[in-house]
Amino acid sequence: MESEIGTSAKILQTGMGTHSKTLAGDAMPFDPEFKQHLHSLMVEVYEKTHEEAEQQERELLFKAQQTLNAAAPPIAKKDAALYSMELRVSKTIEKYIEAVAIWGYSIDAAFEKDMIKEFWSLTAGPNQLQFPPAIRGQHVQAVQGAYARERERLAFRLVREGTNRLKELKMKTTQGKRATESTTNNIFNAPVGNAFINSSVVQTTNNITITAQTLDDIDRLSEGHSELQSAALEVRNAQIQGANVVDKLQKWAVLANAVAGLSEKIHQYFPQIAALIEHLKHVRV
């Protein structure tokens, strides 16, 4: 069980440089931070499941030894290894898919292919069991063959299930994007007057009022980008001073649209900000 974890860890640390991230229609390499995050998730799951897997192995071996059947301990060892693999890989894939959603990745065919490679890397490991000296005899070779076959079938099943969950996330985010675009159009194709966006933005002609939540979202979206952070600070200062924030917001929106992938993230996870940006396109300062 340890050897499988070590092999998967090595693959994740050294073999992820060719994968791609697609946001706003452009193929890009995975962020180094995202690659490290995947590795951290793998280690986290291993640490949380390792004790359970070892306990399962001890119980299976104990029961096998009580049978006084020489063939039982090798089979118990095999079953324990397969249990450990399924527990670890299934939970890690689940964490990976959560990470894709949290990081706001847009899932196209290339991204899906690369994530499936990550799933396969988690199943990497030896197809032979390491038996202790106490387990030996003519049954061992037969168990080794059975383990290799069962392990291969398990790997295919786990990757297939992970792929299905990834496709479900893809469909969910696509539907969410369509709903956001529909909401944006319905809000701002209206006559001059008061338009309310979930109580976060109140618009009267060219006068826009921003709430604390809107400012917090702008700050959050600006993290990691110095120009955006400066523009966000200008928006916040203008709001505090009671000045006209429209030109500051428009400046921030232009910079946000220039950051690769941020526009897609805004539309998927910050519909109020997306609606505000759309409205700003039609406002004259």
C-alpha positions in Angstrom: 0.0 0.0 0.0 2.8 2.4 0.8 4.5 1.7 -2.6 1.3 2.8 -4.5 1.1 6.0 -2.6 4.8 6.8 -3.2 4.5 6.1 -6.9 1.4 8.3 -7.3 3.1 11.1 -5.3 6.2 10.9 -7.6 4.0 11.1 -10.7 2.1 14.1 -9.4 5.3 15.9 -8.5 7.1 15.4 -11.7 4.6 14.6 -14.4 2.1 17.4 -14.5 4.0 20.0 -16.5 2.3 19.2 -19.9 -1.3 19.6 -18.7 -3.4 22.6 -19.9 -5.9 24.9 -18.3 -8.5 26.6 -20.6 -10.1 29.8 -19.5 -11.7 32.4 -21.7 -11.1 30.3 -24.7 -7.3 30.1 -24.5 -5.3 27.0 -23.6 -2.8 27.7 -20.8 -0.6 25.5 -18.6 -1.9 24.5 -15.2 -1.0 27.1 -12.6 2.0 25.9 -10.6 0.0 26.6 -7.5 -2.8 24.4 -8.7 -0.4 21.6 -9.4 0.9 21.9 -5.9 -2.6 22.0 -4.6 -3.5 18.7 -6.3 -0.4 17.1 -4.7 -1.4 18.5 -1.3 -4.9 17.0 -1.7 -3.5 13.6 -2.6 -1.3 13.7 0.5 -4.2 14.9 2.7 -6.4 12.0 1.5 -3.6 9.5 2.1 -3.1 10.7 5.6 -6.8 10.5 6.4 -7.3 7.1 4.9 -4.1 5.3 5.8 -5.1 4.3 9.3 -8.4 2.9 8.1 -6.8 0.9 5.3 -4.2 -0.6 7.7 -6.9 -1.5 10.2 -8.9 -3.2 7.4 -5.8 -5.2 6.5 -5.2 -6.3 10.1 -8.8 -7.4 10.4 -8.8 -9.4 7.2 -5.5 -11.1 8.0 -6.7 -12.0 11.5 -9.8 -13.6 10.1 -7.8 -15.4 7.5 -5.4 -16.8 10.1 -8.3 -18.1 12.1 -9.4 -20.3 9.3 -6.1 -22.3 9.4 -6.3 -22.3 5.6 -3.0 -21.7 3.9 -4.7 -20.0 1.0 -6.6 -17.5 3.1 -3.8 -15.1 4.2 -2.6 -14.3 0.7 -6.2 -13.6 -0.4 -6.7 -11.4 2.6 -3.6 -9.5 1.7 -4.9 -9.0 -1.8 -8.3 -7.9 -0.7 -6.8 -5.4 1.7 -4.6 -3.9 -1.0 -7.6 -3.5 -3.3 -9.6 -1.9 -0.5 -6.8 0.6 0.2 -6.5 1.5 -3.4 -10.2 2.1 -3.9 -10.6 4.1 -0.7 -7.6 6.3 -1.5 -8.2 6.9 -5.2 -11.9 7.5 -5.1 -11.6 10.1 -2.3 -8.7 11.8 -4.1 -10.6 12.0 -7.3 -13.5 13.5 -5.5 -11.2 16.2 -4.0 -9.7 16.9 -7.4 -13.1 17.6 -8.9 -13.9 19.9 -6.0 -10.7 21.7 -6.7 -11.6 22.2 -10.4 -14.9 23.8 -9.4 -13.3 26.0 -6.7 -10.6 27.3 -8.9 -13.1 28.1 -11.6 -11.6 26.1 -14.4 -13.6 25.9 -17.7 -13.7 22.3 -18.8 -13.1 21.7 -22.5 -11.9 18.5 -24.2 -8.2 19.2 -23.7 -8.7 20.0 -20.0 -10.9 16.9 -19.5 -8.2 14.8 -21.1 -5.5 16.2 -18.8 -7.6 15.7 -15.7 -8.2 12.1 -16.7 -4.4 11.6 -16.9 -4.3 12.8 -13.3 -6.9 10.2 -12.4 -4.8 7.5 -14.0 -1.7 8.7 -12.2 -3.5 8.0 -8.9 -3.9 4.4 -9.9 -0.2 3.8 -10.6 1.5 1.2 -8.6 3.0 -2.3 -8.7 0.8 -5.2 -9.9 2.6 -7.6 -7.5 2.0 -7.8 -3.8 4.8 -7.9 -1.2 4.1 -10.8 1.1 5.8 -11.2 4.5 7.9 -14.3 5.0 5.1 -16.0 6.9 2.9 -16.0 3.8 4.3 -18.4 1.3 3.3 -21.5 -0.7 1.8 -22.6 -3.9 -1.2 -20.3 -3.4 0.9 -17.1 -3.6 1.5 -17.1 -7.3 -2.2 -17.6 -8.1 -3.1 -14.8 -5.8 -0.5 -12.5 -7.5 -2.2 -13.2 -10.9 -5.6 -12.5 -9.5 -4.4 -9.3 -7.8 -3.0 -8.0 -11.1 -6.3 -8.6 -13.0 -8.5 -7.2 -10.2 -6.3 -4.2 -9.8 -6.5 -3.4 -13.5 -10.3 -3.7 -13.5 -10.5 -1.5 -10.4 -8.3 1.2 -12.0 -10.6 1.3 -15.0 -13.7 1.6 -12.9 -12.3 4.4 -10.7 -11.1 6.4 -13.6 -14.5 5.9 -15.4 -16.4 7.0 -12.4 -14.1 10.1 -12.0 -14.6 11.0 -15.6 -18.3 10.8 -15.2 -18.2 13.1 -12.2 -16.0 15.6 -14.2 -18.5 15.5 -17.1 -21.3 16.3 -14.6 -19.4 19.3 -13.3 -18.8 20.4 -16.9 -22.6 20.3 -17.6 -23.4 22.0 -14.4 -21.0 24.9 -15.0 -22.2 25.3 -18.6 -25.8 25.5 -17.5 -24.8 28.0 -14.8 -23.1 30.2 -17.3 -26.1 30.2 -19.6 -28.4 31.2 -16.7 -26.0 34.0 -15.7 -26.0 35.4 -19.2 -29.8 35.2 -19.4 -30.1 37.1 -16.1 -27.7 39.7 -17.2 -29.6 40.5 -20.4 -32.9 40.6 -18.6 -31.7 43.1 -16.0 -30.0 45.7 -18.2 -32.1 45.7 -21.3 -34.6 47.9 -19.4 -35.6 51.6 -19.7 -33.8 54.2 -17.5 -35.0 53.9 -13.9 -34.1 51.9 -10.9 -32.7 48.3 -11.5 -32.0 46.0 -8.6 -29.4 43.2 -8.7 -30.1 41.1 -5.6 -29.9 44.3 -3.5 -26.2 44.6 -4.3 -26.3 47.3 -6.9 -28.8 50.1 -7.3 -28.6 51.9 -10.7 -30.4 55.2 -11.5 -29.3 56.4 -14.9 -25.5 56.9 -14.5 -25.5 56.9 -10.7 -24.4 53.5 -9.3 -24.4 52.6 -5.6 -22.1 49.8 -4.4 -22.6 47.8 -1.3 -19.9 46.4 1.0 -20.4 42.9 -0.5 -19.7 44.2 -4.0 -16.5 45.9 -2.8 -15.5 42.7 -1.1 -16.1 40.7 -4.2 -14.0 43.1 -6.3 -11.2 42.9 -3.8 -11.3 39.1 -3.8 -11.2 39.0 -7.6 -8.3 41.4 -7.7 -6.1 39.3 -5.5 -2.8 38.4 -7.1 -2.9 41.2 -9.7 -1.2 44.4 -8.6 -2.9 46.7 -11.2 -6.4 45.2 -10.4 -5.7 45.7 -6.7 -4.8 49.3 -7.2 -7.9 49.9 -9.3 -10.0 48.1 -6.6 -8.6 50.4 -3.9 -9.5 53.4 -6.0 -13.1 52.1 -6.2 -13.2 51.6 -2.5 -11.7 55.1 -1.7 -14.1 56.8 -4.1 -17.0 55.0 -2.4 -15.8 56.0 1.1 -15.3 59.7 -0.1 -18.8 59.8 -1.7 -17.3 60.5 -5.1 -18.5 59.2 -8.5 -17.3 55.6 -8.7 -18.3 55.0 -12.3 -15.0 55.9 -13.9 -13.1 53.9 -11.2 -15.4 50.9 -11.8 -14.9 51.1 -15.6 -11.2 51.2 -15.1 -11.3 48.1 -12.9 -13.6 46.3 -15.4 -11.3 47.0 -18.3 -8.3 45.6 -16.3 -10.3 42.6 -15.2 -11.3 41.7 -18.7 -7.6 41.8 -19.7 -6.6 39.2 -17.1 -6.6 35.7 -18.7 -9.4 33.6 -17.4 -10.8 36.1 -14.9 -13.8 37.1 -17.1 -14.9 33.5 -17.2 -14.5 33.1 -13.5 -16.6 36.2 -12.9 -19.4 35.0 -15.1 -19.4 31.6 -13.4 -19.1 32.5 -9.8 -19.8 36.2 -9.4 -22.9 36.9 -11.4 -23.6 40.2 -9.7 -20.2 41.5 -10.7 -20.7 40.2 -14.2 -24.0 42.1 -14.4 -22.3 45.2 -13.1 -19.6 45.0 -15.7 -22.1 44.5 -18.5 -24.0 47.6 -17.3 -20.9 49.7 -17.2 -20.3 49.2 -20.9 -23.4 51.3 -21.6 -22.7 54.1 -19.0 -21.1 57.4 -20.1 -19.1 59.2 -17.5 
